[in-house]
């Protein structure tokens, strides 16, 4: 079964303005990029290891806004 993660605050505890979804089948790439992005203010980061899991993340977040 694939792995996904969802954060609503970054590691600094700041409220989020922008949601980012990282979809990559390489765990090291996903985790490193997510760690870096979570340190940035105003970002909420989710990660998925497959297309199916990425689509589940999008669905559970209420859709995708491409503004």
Buried (B, 14 or more C-beta within 10 A) or exposed (E): EEEBBBBEEBEEEEEBEEBBBBBBEEEEEBBEBBEEBBEBEEBBBBBBBBEEBBBBBBEEBEEEEEE
